[in-house]
C-alpha cells in the first residue's frame, strides 16, 4: 500500500466504460478529508473479491463475501480504515 500517496489530478485519470466514481467527506476519521468512495457499475457488470485468509475476520468481510456470491453487484461503498477489525468484549466476573 502506498504511503503518502497523493491523489492524481482529474485530468490525469482515464474514464472506464460502465464505471462511475464519487467521493465524499463523511468525517469518518478526520474532518475535511474525502473518506468515502462510491463506485457505481453498469447493469451486467461482474465483480470479484480478494479477502483475508485469516481464520478470524471482521463482520464486514463476511457480509461482503455473502453479497458477492451472486456476483451481480451494482455498487461498491468504500470507507477509510478498511482494515480487518475484531471486536472483543472483556468478560465480566
C-alpha positions in Angstrom: 0.0 0.0 0.0 1.4 3.4 -0.9 2.4 5.7 1.9 2.0 9.5 1.5 0.2 8.8 -1.8 -1.0 12.0 -3.5 -4.3 11.9 -5.4 -3.8 12.4 -9.1 -5.5 15.3 -10.9 -8.8 14.5 -12.5 -7.2 15.4 -15.9 -4.8 12.5 -15.4 -7.5 9.9 -15.0 -8.8 7.9 -17.9 -12.5 7.0 -18.0 -13.6 3.4 -17.6 -16.7 2.5 -19.5 -19.5 1.3 -17.2 -18.0 2.8 -14.1 -19.0 6.0 -12.3 -17.0 7.3 -9.3 -18.0 9.6 -6.5 -16.2 10.7 -3.3 -17.5 12.5 -0.2 -16.2 14.0 3.1 -18.2 11.9 5.6 -16.0 12.8 8.7 -15.4 9.1 9.4 -11.9 9.5 10.8 -10.8 13.1 10.2 -12.7 16.3 9.2 -12.2 17.9 5.8 -11.0 14.7 4.2 -12.5 12.7 1.3 -13.0 9.4 3.2 -15.9 7.8 1.4 -15.9 6.4 -2.2 -18.9 5.2 -4.2 -18.3 3.1 -7.3 -21.4 2.6 -9.4 -21.3 -0.2 -12.0 -23.5 -0.6 -15.1 -26.1 -3.3 -15.2 -24.5 -6.6 -16.2 -21.1 -5.8 -14.7 -19.3 -8.6 -12.9 -17.3 -8.3 -9.7 -14.9 -10.5 -7.7 -13.3 -10.1 -4.3 -10.0 -10.9 -2.7 -10.2 -11.4 1.1 -8.0 -12.1 4.1 -7.1 -15.7 4.7 -7.1 -15.2 8.4 -9.3 -17.7 10.4 -10.7 -14.7 12.2 -12.0 -11.8 10.2 -14.4 -8.9 10.9 -18.1 -8.9 10.2 -17.8 -6.7 7.0 -15.6 -9.4 5.4 -18.4 -12.0 6.0 -21.1 -9.6 4.7 -19.0 -8.8 1.6 -18.4 -12.5 0.9 -22.1 -13.1 1.1 -23.0 -10.2 -1.2 -20.6 -11.4 -3.8 -22.0 -14.9 -4.1 -24.4 -13.9 -6.9 -21.8 -11.6 -8.5 -24.4 -9.1 -9.7 -23.3 -6.1 -7.6 -24.2 -2.6 -8.9 -22.2 -0.5 -6.4 -19.2 -0.6 -4.0 -19.0 1.7 -1.0 -15.5 2.1 0.5 -14.6 4.0 3.6 -11.3 4.8 5.2 -10.0 2.3 7.7 -10.8 -0.7 5.6 -8.6 -2.9 7.7 -9.9 -6.1 9.3 -11.2 -5.4 12.8 -12.0 -7.7 15.6 -14.4 -6.8 18.4 -13.6 -8.1 21.8 -15.8 -7.7 24.8 -14.0 -8.0 28.1 -15.6 -10.8 30.2 -17.1 -9.6 33.5 -16.6 -11.8 36.6 
